Amino acid sequence: FAVSLSLIILVLYISFILLIAFAPAWLGTPISPGATITRGIPIGIGLIVISFISTGVYVYRANGEFDRMTKKLLSEVK
């Protein structure tokens, strides 16, 4: 589970870096005419938000399912 979440975040970050490398003009284009916010800002913020969400999902699952599995395993070992 951790590997799959890590791969998703890795692919998103690499895609963002490649977008910066190969399409900086597109990222630098304002969202709307006359706006000071470019396309890159919400994409970057979205990437950070997705990272926080995936961390939250992992913590939720780790605190629930993984802790139960660990307790069961420890009781079997004893």
CYANA upper distance limits for C-alpha pairs under 8 A (distance plus 0.5 A):
  1 PHE  CA      5 LEU  CA      6.86
  2 ALA  CA      6 SER  CA      6.53
  2 ALA  CA     58 TYR  CA      7.58
  3 VAL  CA      7 LEU  CA      6.54
  4 SER  CA      8 ILE  CA      6.74
  5 LEU  CA      9 ILE  CA      6.85
  5 LEU  CA     54 SER  CA      7.21
  6 SER  CA     10 LEU  CA      6.48
  7 LEU  CA     11 VAL  CA      6.51
  8 ILE  CA     12 LEU  CA      6.78
  9 ILE  CA     13 TYR  CA      6.62
  9 ILE  CA     50 ILE  CA      8.43
  9 ILE  CA     51 SER  CA      7.16
 10 LEU  CA     14 ILE  CA      6.54
 11 VAL  CA     15 SER  CA      6.46
 12 LEU  CA     16 PHE  CA      6.69
 12 LEU  CA     47 LEU  CA      7.78
 13 TYR  CA     17 ILE  CA      6.73
 13 TYR  CA     47 LEU  CA      7.87
 14 ILE  CA     18 LEU  CA      6.57
 15 SER  CA     19 LEU  CA      6.54
 16 PHE  CA     20 ILE  CA      6.72
 16 PHE  CA     44 GLY  CA      8.31
 17 ILE  CA     21 ALA  CA      6.67
 18 LEU  CA     22 PHE  CA      6.43
 18 LEU  CA     23 ALA  CA      8.38
 19 LEU  CA     23 ALA  CA      5.71
 19 LEU  CA     24 PRO  CA      7.30
 19 LEU  CA     27 LEU  CA      8.21
 20 ILE  CA     24 PRO  CA      5.50
 20 ILE  CA     27 LEU  CA      7.60
 23 ALA  CA     27 LEU  CA      7.06
 24 PRO  CA     28 GLY  CA      6.52
 25 ALA  CA     29 THR  CA      6.80
 26 TRP  CA     39 ARG  CA      7.92
 27 LEU  CA     38 THR  CA      6.97
 27 LEU  CA     39 ARG  CA      5.49
 27 LEU  CA     40 GLY  CA      5.15
 28 GLY  CA     38 THR  CA      5.82
 28 GLY  CA     39 ARG  CA      6.79
 28 GLY  CA     40 GLY  CA      6.94
 29 THR  CA     38 THR  CA      5.79
 29 THR  CA     39 ARG  CA      6.55
 30 PRO  CA     34 GLY  CA      7.89
 30 PRO  CA     35 ALA  CA      6.23
 30 PRO  CA     36 THR  CA      6.75
 30 PRO  CA     37 ILE  CA      6.11
 30 PRO  CA     38 THR  CA      4.48
 30 PRO  CA     39 ARG  CA      6.52
 31 ILE  CA     35 ALA  CA      6.88
 31 ILE  CA     36 THR  CA      8.49
 31 ILE  CA     37 ILE  CA      6.70
 31 ILE  CA     38 THR  CA      5.83
 31 ILE  CA     39 ARG  CA      6.04
 37 ILE  CA     41 ILE  CA      7.18
 38 THR  CA     42 PRO  CA      8.24
 39 ARG  CA     43 ILE  CA      7.06
 40 GLY  CA     44 GLY  CA      6.47
 41 ILE  CA     45 ILE  CA      6.64
 42 PRO  CA     46 GLY  CA      6.32
 43 ILE  CA     47 LEU  CA      6.68
 44 GLY  CA     48 ILE  CA      6.93
 45 ILE  CA     49 VAL  CA      6.69
 46 GLY  CA     50 ILE  CA      6.55
 47 LEU  CA     51 SER  CA      6.75
 48 ILE  CA     52 PHE  CA      6.90
 49 VAL  CA     53 ILE  CA      6.69
 50 ILE  CA     54 SER  CA      6.57
 51 SER  CA     55 THR  CA      6.67
 52 PHE  CA     56 GLY  CA      6.67
 53 ILE  CA     57 VAL  CA      6.67
 54 SER  CA     58 TYR  CA      6.68
 55 THR  CA     59 VAL  CA      6.64
 56 GLY  CA     60 TYR  CA      6.52
 57 VAL  CA     61 ARG  CA      6.69
 58 TYR  CA     62 ALA  CA      6.36
 59 VAL  CA     63 ASN  CA      6.38
 60 TYR  CA     64 GLY  CA      6.73
 61 ARG  CA     65 GLU  CA      6.04
 61 ARG  CA     66 PHE  CA      7.20
 62 ALA  CA     66 PHE  CA      5.25
 62 ALA  CA     67 ASP  CA      6.90
 63 ASN  CA     67 ASP  CA      6.10
 64 GLY  CA     68 ARG  CA      6.92
 65 GLU  CA     69 MET  CA      6.75
 66 PHE  CA     70 THR  CA      6.61
 67 ASP  CA     71 LYS  CA      6.69
 68 ARG  CA     72 LYS  CA      6.66
 69 MET  CA     73 LEU  CA      6.61
 70 THR  CA     74 LEU  CA      6.61
 71 LYS  CA     75 SER  CA      6.62
 72 LYS  CA     76 GLU  CA      6.75
 73 LEU  CA     77 VAL  CA      6.74
 74 LEU  CA     78 LYS  CA      6.77
